[in-house]
Amino acid sequence: MKMYTVISGDLVAYTSLTATEKELLEKQLEQLFIVLKERFQTYGRRVKGDYLECVVPDPSQALQVALIIKTAITSFEIDRNSDDERLKAFQTYGIRLALGFGTLDRYDPEKGIIDGDAIYKSGRAISKESTHNKDRIVIKNTMFVSADNVSLTNTLETLLALLDHILSKITTRQSEILYHKLLGKSEKEIAAHLDISQPSVNQHSTASGWNAIDKTVHYYSTLFSPVS
C-alpha cells in the first residue's frame, strides 16, 4: 500500500498577531499551498487560523516541503516593535511541524478528504507539545516525527534537532533566502526577485547554514529512495 507523509503544523503564538497580520499571513499560506502543489504535487490546507495540514505523496520530499513551510512562516515580516514575549516566539520559531509517515485509507484532495494512519500520526505528534492557551511559551523543539520504523524515527529525530538549532538562529531575511533556495532557485534569481545583490544573497545564505541544510535535505531524501 502506498506510503505518504502528512505534515501537521501549529503556528506559534498566533494570538500575538494583529488582525491585519493574521489576514496577511493567511493569504501567504494560501499562496504557499499553491506553490507546493505545483512543485511537489502536495495538498495543503489551513484547518483553522493557526493549524495546517499538508499531504506529501512522495515521502522523500517531505523534509524539503516542511522546511519550505517553516521558512515561509519565519520570513513573514512584522512591521512593529514589541516587547511581547509571545510575538518574539512567533518571530523566532514561526511554526511547529510534525511529520507523520504511514498510509492513507481515504485521500481525495478535490473533496478535502484526508484520513488514515499518516495524518493520525502527525496530529498526535503535534498535539503533544501544544502551545495553545499558554501565557509563557517554552520551546525546545519545533519539528517532530512519527513513524513505525524505530531506526528511521531515531535518525530523523536527530536530523530535525540539528535543523531546529540552525533555524532558531537565522534572521527574517535569511529565512526568506532559504525559502527560495529550498524551492530550487539560483542566487541570481533570488537576487533579482528580492532586488538585492547576488553577493548579499550568498552572504546571507552562508550565514544561515545553507550548505548544512542542503546536505541534510539530500541525505534525508536518500533514506526513501526508491520510494516504495
C-alpha positions in Angstrom: 0.0 0.0 0.0 1.3 3.5 -0.9 3.0 5.4 1.9 2.5 9.1 2.4 3.9 11.8 4.7 1.4 14.2 6.3 2.8 17.3 7.8 0.7 18.9 10.6 1.6 22.5 11.6 0.7 24.6 14.5 1.6 28.3 14.3 3.5 29.5 17.4 1.8 32.3 19.4 -0.7 33.1 16.6 -2.7 35.2 19.0 0.1 37.7 19.4 -0.5 38.8 15.8 -2.9 41.7 15.0 -6.0 41.1 12.8 -4.2 42.6 9.8 -1.1 40.5 10.3 -3.3 37.4 10.6 -5.0 38.2 7.4 -1.7 38.8 5.5 -0.3 35.6 6.9 -3.3 33.6 5.9 -3.1 34.9 2.3 0.6 34.0 2.3 -0.3 30.5 3.4 -2.8 30.0 0.6 -0.2 31.1 -1.9 2.3 28.8 -0.3 -0.1 25.8 -0.8 -0.4 26.7 -4.5 3.4 26.8 -4.9 3.9 23.5 -3.1 1.2 21.8 -5.2 2.8 22.9 -8.4 6.3 21.9 -7.2 5.7 18.7 -5.2 2.1 17.7 -6.0 1.1 18.2 -2.4 -2.3 19.0 -1.0 -2.2 21.7 1.8 -5.0 23.3 3.7 -5.5 25.6 6.7 -7.8 23.8 9.1 -8.3 26.9 11.2 -6.4 30.1 11.9 -3.3 28.6 13.4 -3.3 25.0 12.2 -2.5 23.5 8.8 -2.1 20.1 7.2 -0.1 19.1 4.1 0.0 15.7 2.4 3.2 14.9 0.6 2.7 12.0 -1.8 6.5 11.3 -2.1 7.9 10.8 1.4 11.5 11.5 0.1 10.4 15.2 -0.4 8.7 15.7 3.0 11.7 17.3 4.8 12.2 19.8 1.9 8.5 20.6 2.0 8.5 21.0 5.8 11.5 23.4 5.6 9.8 25.4 2.9 6.8 25.8 5.1 9.0 26.7 8.1 11.0 29.3 6.3 7.9 30.8 4.6 6.5 31.5 8.1 9.7 32.7 9.7 10.3 35.1 6.8 6.9 36.8 7.5 7.8 40.3 8.4 6.2 42.0 11.4 6.3 45.8 10.9 6.3 46.9 14.5 8.4 46.8 17.6 7.2 44.9 20.7 8.4 43.5 23.9 5.7 40.9 23.8 7.5 37.6 24.5 4.8 35.7 22.6 5.4 37.8 19.5 9.1 37.2 19.8 8.4 33.5 20.0 6.4 33.7 16.7 9.2 35.6 15.0 11.9 33.1 16.2 10.1 29.8 15.7 7.2 30.6 13.4 5.6 27.2 13.3 5.8 23.8 14.9 5.7 20.9 12.4 5.2 17.1 12.8 5.9 14.6 10.0 3.7 11.5 10.1 4.7 8.5 8.0 2.1 6.0 7.1 -0.8 5.0 4.8 -4.0 7.0 4.0 -7.2 4.9 3.7 -9.0 7.8 2.2 -7.3 10.7 0.3 -9.3 12.9 -2.1 -7.9 16.4 -2.4 -10.8 17.5 -4.6 -13.2 16.7 -1.7 -10.8 17.8 1.0 -10.6 14.2 2.5 -7.5 13.1 4.4 -8.0 10.0 6.5 -5.6 7.3 7.7 -2.5 6.4 9.7 -0.2 9.1 8.4 -2.5 12.0 9.4 -3.2 10.4 12.8 0.5 10.1 13.5 1.3 13.7 12.6 -1.7 15.0 14.5 -0.8 13.1 17.7 2.8 14.2 17.4 2.0 17.9 17.1 -0.6 17.9 19.9 1.9 16.5 22.5 3.7 19.8 22.6 0.8 22.3 22.1 1.5 25.9 23.0 -2.2 26.9 23.0 -3.5 28.9 25.9 -0.1 29.3 27.5 1.0 32.7 28.7 4.6 31.6 28.8 5.9 29.7 25.9 8.9 27.4 26.4 10.0 25.7 23.1 12.8 23.1 23.0 12.0 21.8 19.5 9.6 22.7 16.7 10.0 19.7 14.4 8.8 16.2 15.3 8.4 12.9 13.5 6.2 9.8 14.0 6.9 6.6 12.1 6.6 2.8 12.8 10.2 2.2 11.9 12.2 2.9 15.1 15.6 3.2 13.4 14.1 5.7 10.9 12.5 7.7 13.6 15.7 7.9 15.6 17.6 9.1 12.5 15.0 11.7 11.6 14.7 13.0 15.2 18.5 13.6 15.1 18.3 15.5 11.8 15.3 17.6 12.9 17.0 18.5 16.2 20.1 19.8 14.3 17.9 21.7 11.8 15.9 23.2 14.7 19.0 24.6 16.2 20.2 26.1 13.0 16.8 27.7 12.1 16.3 29.2 15.5 19.3 31.4 14.9 18.5 32.9 11.5 17.1 36.3 10.6 13.9 37.1 8.7 16.0 37.9 5.6 18.0 34.7 5.9 14.7 32.8 6.2 13.4 34.4 3.0 16.6 33.4 1.1 16.4 29.8 2.4 12.8 29.6 1.3 13.7 30.4 -2.3 16.8 28.2 -2.2 14.7 25.3 -1.0 12.4 25.8 -4.0 15.5 25.4 -6.2 16.1 29.0 -7.3 19.6 30.2 -8.1 21.3 33.0 -6.2 21.0 35.1 -9.3 17.2 34.5 -9.5 16.8 35.2 -5.8 18.8 38.5 -6.0 16.5 39.7 -8.9 13.4 38.7 -7.0 14.4 40.4 -3.8 16.1 43.3 -5.5 19.4 42.8 -3.7 22.9 41.9 -5.0 24.0 38.4 -5.6 26.9 38.7 -3.2 24.4 39.7 -0.5 22.3 36.6 -1.2 25.4 34.5 -1.0 26.4 36.2 2.3 23.0 35.6 3.9 23.0 32.0 2.5 26.3 31.2 4.1 25.4 32.8 7.4 22.2 30.8 7.6 24.0 27.5 7.3 22.6 26.7 3.8 25.4 24.2 3.0 24.5 22.0 6.0 20.8 22.4 5.4 21.2 21.4 1.7 23.3 18.3 2.6 20.7 17.3 5.2 17.8 17.5 2.8 19.7 15.5 0.3 20.7 12.8 2.8 17.1 12.7 4.1 15.8 12.0 0.5 18.2 9.0 0.1 16.5 7.3 3.1 13.4 6.9 1.0 14.9 6.1 -2.4 13.4 4.3 -4.2 10.0 5.2 -2.7 8.0 2.1 -2.0 
